[in-house]
Amino acid sequence: MVLPYLPFTSADQPATSVVAVTKSDSTADPSGPFRAILIDGTAGAVKFTDIAGNAITLNNLQQGVIYPICFSRVWSAVTAATDIYGLK
């Protein structure tokens, strides 16, 4: 599957880098977009903006799990999880 709107060619390819995500309620992370999210600290809710521009909140994301969700921003106001990383 080719993803022409993202800086990678296939969702099946492994990530090539891991970047600490900066939470913000006003702007997308300048290091994004990302192909997956990893919670390395405290588990909890994460509000993010997906590639289509939708703001979505997922509750109870667990520490150590890689969630294959393409996103551009993690919001700070609702997000309770800590030490969030984006995979590129």
Backbone bond lengths (Angstrom), bond angles and torsions (degrees), N, CA, C in turn:
res aa  C-N    CA-C-N  psi(-1)  N-CA   C-N-CA  omega(-1)  CA-C   N-CA-C  phi
1 M - - - 1.448 - - 1.528 108.44 -
2 V 1.302 118.03 123.71 1.458 123.17 179.12 1.519 109.43 -93.56
3 L 1.322 116.52 133.13 1.455 122.20 179.34 1.525 108.53 -113.69
4 P 1.339 118.37 87.32 1.466 120.52 -171.86 1.518 114.99 -67.86
5 Y 1.312 119.15 -18.95 1.454 122.03 -177.21 1.519 113.17 -91.53
6 L 1.306 117.34 2.59 1.459 121.14 -178.66 1.522 110.15 -120.22
7 P 1.331 117.58 157.78 1.463 120.27 -178.15 1.524 113.68 -80.15
8 F 1.318 117.88 24.54 1.451 122.37 173.48 1.517 107.00 -140.68
9 T 1.322 117.20 160.69 1.457 119.85 -170.30 1.516 114.95 -97.77
10 S 1.305 118.66 -17.88 1.454 119.51 -177.56 1.528 110.40 -152.05
11 A 1.312 115.12 140.03 1.462 119.94 176.23 1.523 111.18 -70.15
12 D 1.331 117.16 -15.23 1.462 121.58 -179.13 1.524 112.96 -84.53
13 Q 1.331 117.74 -13.65 1.455 120.57 -179.65 1.528 110.18 -75.67
14 P 1.330 117.30 147.46 1.469 119.16 176.50 1.521 110.72 -69.34
15 A 1.301 115.59 156.36 1.464 120.71 176.32 1.517 109.64 -64.96
16 T 1.330 115.85 148.44 1.459 120.32 179.21 1.522 112.15 -105.06
17 S 1.341 117.37 -13.81 1.463 120.22 176.42 1.520 110.16 -156.86
18 V 1.321 114.95 159.56 1.465 122.95 177.92 1.521 107.11 -125.23
19 V 1.336 116.15 129.38 1.461 121.59 -174.05 1.529 109.36 -127.83
20 A 1.326 117.16 133.34 1.466 120.35 173.54 1.529 108.50 -64.63
21 V 1.321 116.82 130.47 1.459 122.20 -177.56 1.523 109.74 -88.27
22 T 1.318 116.10 134.74 1.463 122.21 174.28 1.521 108.15 -94.93
23 K 1.333 117.06 116.34 1.459 121.08 179.49 1.529 110.27 -72.21
24 S 1.344 115.82 139.33 1.460 120.12 179.89 1.519 109.68 -156.07
25 D 1.332 115.90 139.88 1.460 120.95 175.56 1.519 112.13 -92.23
26 S 1.331 117.93 0.13 1.464 118.88 -175.08 1.528 114.69 -123.30
27 T 1.322 119.06 -27.28 1.464 119.71 -175.93 1.530 111.67 -138.59
28 A 1.324 114.60 155.30 1.459 120.46 174.52 1.527 109.20 -70.04
29 D 1.311 116.71 153.76 1.461 121.13 177.41 1.529 108.64 -65.98
30 P 1.319 118.48 127.00 1.460 120.46 -177.87 1.533 113.79 -64.85
31 S 1.331 117.31 -16.24 1.466 120.69 178.67 1.528 112.33 -84.98
32 G 1.336 117.20 -12.46 1.464 122.00 -176.48 1.510 112.61 -81.29
33 P 1.324 117.14 -177.05 1.467 127.13 4.00 1.534 111.76 -75.95
34 F 1.328 113.57 163.82 1.451 121.27 -177.65 1.521 109.90 -117.08
35 R 1.323 116.65 155.59 1.463 121.33 -179.01 1.534 112.86 -99.15
36 A 1.341 117.34 -12.91 1.457 121.08 179.48 1.522 109.13 -161.33
37 I 1.336 115.25 161.83 1.462 120.99 -179.86 1.528 108.88 -123.37
38 L 1.322 115.48 140.77 1.464 122.76 178.73 1.514 108.47 -129.31
39 I 1.332 116.73 129.00 1.462 122.49 174.32 1.528 106.17 -97.95
40 D 1.320 116.40 114.78 1.467 119.88 -177.78 1.531 112.14 -103.33
41 G 1.322 116.84 -8.58 1.465 121.14 -179.16 1.515 110.68 -112.55
42 T 1.319 115.50 -127.04 1.458 122.41 -178.33 1.524 111.01 -74.81
43 A 1.328 116.87 133.02 1.467 121.74 175.65 1.522 109.46 -68.17
44 G 1.325 116.06 157.99 1.457 119.36 176.97 1.507 112.11 159.73
45 A 1.337 114.47 -169.06 1.463 121.38 -179.30 1.521 110.67 -71.28
46 V 1.342 115.47 145.78 1.461 122.18 174.65 1.522 107.48 -135.01
47 K 1.325 115.83 123.43 1.463 121.03 171.45 1.519 106.21 -101.25
48 F 1.333 116.11 129.03 1.456 120.72 -178.10 1.517 109.80 -140.18
49 T 1.319 115.45 163.59 1.454 121.98 173.70 1.523 107.30 -106.72
50 D 1.338 115.65 122.76 1.457 118.54 179.78 1.530 110.34 -79.66
51 I 1.311 116.76 176.41 1.451 122.12 -175.41 1.535 111.74 -62.83
52 A 1.319 117.37 -28.32 1.466 121.25 179.18 1.527 112.41 -80.12
53 G 1.345 117.20 -4.99 1.456 121.25 178.98 1.511 115.13 94.41
54 N 1.324 117.75 7.55 1.458 121.99 179.33 1.522 111.11 -83.64
55 A 1.329 117.22 133.03 1.467 121.94 174.27 1.526 107.71 -87.84
56 I 1.322 116.29 122.44 1.459 122.66 -174.45 1.518 109.14 -131.02
57 T 1.331 116.56 138.97 1.464 121.21 174.37 1.518 108.74 -114.33
58 L 1.320 115.78 125.34 1.459 121.95 172.93 1.523 107.31 -111.99
59 N 1.311 115.77 127.36 1.459 120.74 -178.50 1.519 110.81 -91.34
60 N 1.322 115.64 147.18 1.462 122.73 171.36 1.525 114.04 62.81
61 L 1.338 117.76 42.12 1.463 119.43 171.24 1.526 107.79 -69.20
62 Q 1.317 116.42 134.25 1.459 122.06 -172.12 1.524 112.88 -91.53
63 Q 1.305 115.63 149.59 1.462 122.98 178.23 1.522 109.68 -67.99
64 G 1.350 115.35 136.66 1.446 120.99 175.42 1.518 115.71 86.85
65 V 1.328 117.90 -1.78 1.466 122.04 -179.80 1.524 108.83 -98.98
66 I 1.333 116.88 134.06 1.458 120.95 173.89 1.525 107.47 -93.36
67 Y 1.331 115.85 117.83 1.456 122.26 179.29 1.531 108.59 -98.68
68 P 1.338 118.56 117.51 1.466 121.48 -176.01 1.529 111.93 -78.75
69 I 1.319 115.68 72.43 1.460 123.08 -178.35 1.522 108.17 -121.96
70 C 1.330 117.44 122.30 1.466 120.71 175.98 1.522 108.46 -77.69
71 F 1.332 116.67 127.97 1.460 120.46 -177.08 1.518 110.75 -148.60
72 S 1.343 114.40 163.05 1.465 119.95 179.91 1.527 113.33 -121.36
73 R 1.327 117.08 -18.44 1.468 119.86 -178.03 1.514 110.53 -148.93
74 V 1.329 116.72 144.71 1.465 123.28 167.05 1.513 106.14 -113.95
75 W 1.311 115.11 125.05 1.464 121.40 -178.15 1.525 110.33 -78.42
76 S 1.324 117.14 144.74 1.465 120.14 -178.72 1.527 112.99 -88.10
77 A 1.326 118.95 -31.45 1.466 121.62 -172.19 1.527 113.05 -65.04
78 V 1.309 119.29 -39.51 1.467 122.22 -175.08 1.530 112.09 -100.20
79 T 1.309 117.05 -24.30 1.464 121.59 -172.73 1.525 112.07 -70.76
80 A 1.327 115.69 122.00 1.456 121.40 178.72 1.529 111.76 -102.68
81 A 1.324 117.43 -24.25 1.473 120.99 178.83 1.519 109.64 -64.19
82 T 1.324 115.92 152.50 1.468 121.01 -178.56 1.522 111.04 -123.48
83 D 1.313 115.51 164.70 1.465 123.11 179.69 1.536 110.09 51.64
84 I 1.330 114.26 65.63 1.463 121.93 -176.60 1.527 109.15 -96.91
85 Y 1.319 116.00 134.92 1.449 122.45 -179.67 1.526 110.20 -124.81
86 G 1.324 115.69 144.56 1.443 122.49 173.60 1.519 109.34 -105.49
87 L 1.311 116.52 136.41 1.462 121.43 177.12 1.516 108.18 -100.58
88 K 1.333 115.15 136.01 1.468 120.78 -178.74 1.515 109.95 -117.41
